[in-house]
């Protein structure tokens, strides 16, 4: 990113209080306990980033290796990452209003896709919520219809969609 005062950096444990606060603002209908967010960061720190605007937290992303065709339950700890992951999963990308429309989401999405390719993953996947399907489609994600996942998707929201990007 080349905007003054706007930068992504590796998330640390010290950032987790700010991440929990932002999650409550950006995703009030998708509550996840602070310990769930902390576990995602701890399990895969290479996929956890904090966005700062003028050195203040303004967004975050949590991502990790996973198994395509399965979904982590909302607000549940994973325990561990799968032994044989076959997709790179974006668990959450959240931006406060001050950080929207400056290219930050596209920047981190592109960086994560480079990371996923470098790690040898054939796909990236996510659950699109809050009307974000169009954003993800612009980044080459497509809706994946896996009927057995529909009940789990409904635990997010009726409009939730599993989306997959081939790398």
N, C-alpha and C positions, 0 to 999 in steps of 0.2 A: 504494500500500500504506500502511496506517495502523498498522502494528505498530512499536513503538519499536525502533530499532536494525536494522530490516530494510528494505533499499532496493536497487533496481536503479539502475545508473548506466552511462553509456557506457563501453565497454571501450576501453582504450588498449593500446599496445604494451607498456607496463610490466606489464600484467596477464597476459601470455601464459604466463609460467612457472607462475603459479597455475592458469591454465586447463588447461595440459597436465597438471599434477598431478591436478586434479579429474577430467579426462577419464579418467585411468588408474584412479581410484577408482570412478567411476560407470559407466564403460563398459570394463571390462578386456578384454572379448571383441571390442571394436570399436576396436582401436588405430588412432590417427591420429598421425602424427609432428608434433612441435611446429611444423615449418615449414608443414604443411598447415593447421593451426589458425590460424597467423599469417597465411597468405595469405587465408583467408576473412575475417578481421578487416580486413585491408588492402584487399581488393577491395570490401567494402561495410561501411564503419564504421557506417553508419546502422542496420545490423541486428545489431550486436554489443554485447551488454550483459553486465555483471558484476553478480551479486547479492552483496551484503555483509550479513552478520549481525554486528552489533557491530563494524563496520569490518573484518571479516575475510572473504575470499572464501569464498562458500558455494554458488555456482552460476554458470552462464553460459548464454548463448544466442548462437548464430551463425546468421544467416539472410541471404538475398540473393535478388535476382531470378534466375529460371531459366526453362527451357522445360518445360512440362507434357508428360508422356509420355516424358521422359528422366530419368535419374538420374545424379548425380555418382558416380563410383567412390569407394569407401571408401578412405581413406588415399592420395588422389591429388590433386595440385594441379590447379586448374582452368585456370590460365594467364590467363584473363580471363572476365568474365561474358558471357553471350550478347548479341548485338547487338539482338535483338528478343525480350526475355523476355515470357512470357505468364502466369507464375505467380510467386507469392512463396513461396520455398522455405525451410522451417525445417530447416537442416542438423543442428542439435544443440541440445537443451535439456537441461541436466544440473544436478541439484541434489544437494548432499551431504545425508546424512540429517538434519543439524541444520536444514536449510531446507525440509524436506518437511512437508506438511500445514499450512502457514501461509498458503496462497493465493498464493505467489510465482509458481508456474508458470501459474496461471490469469491472474494480473495481467499477466505479460509476454506471454502468448498474446493477450490482449485488446488490449494495446498494439500488438503486431505486426500484428494484423488491422486496426486503425485506420490504421497506417502503410501497409499494403498497399492498402487502399481509397483512401487519399489519393494514392497513386502511380498509381492507375488499374488495378490488377491485378484481373482477374475471379475469380481463385482464389488459394488458398494450398495448398501441398502439402508432404509430408514422408514419410519412411519411419518407420513405427512399429516399434520394437524393444523388447526387454526387457519385454514384457507391457504396453506403454503404450497399446495400441489403445483400451481403455475410456476412458482419460483424454481421448484425442483425440476420441472419439465424443461425449463430453460437451461438447466445444467445436465441435460441428457438422462435424467431419471425417467423411468416409465412405470406406470401402475402395473403391479404384478397381482393377478387374480389367483389367489390360492384359497379355494373355498374353506378348507379346514382352519384357516386363520381368521375368518370373519368373526367368530365369537370373541376372539382375543382383541381384534381391532375395535370392536364395539366397546371394550373396556376403556379405550382412549376417548372416542367420540363416534357418533354415527358416520361422520364424513371422513374418518381416518382411513388412509390408504397406505398399504405397503408399496414402496417404490424401490426400483432396482436400476442401477446404472452398470452397464457392461463396460469393463475397462480394456 
